[in-house]
């Protein structure tokens, strides 16, 4: 994720929630399909970042349970 502050992220999330509450089912379905497409397009990048997170967690001595929860499969 880019350098977005938590405050800004919260504001944007609240605004999006208000917009979604008044959107049609078709618009929500279209938005979800777009999100799914973007996740598929970014799969390699997401998995690479996750592998780095898992390696860092292991090197810092996290329990196997924590590492397992972090790992995407």
Beta strands, then each sheet from edge to edge (+ up, - down):
end
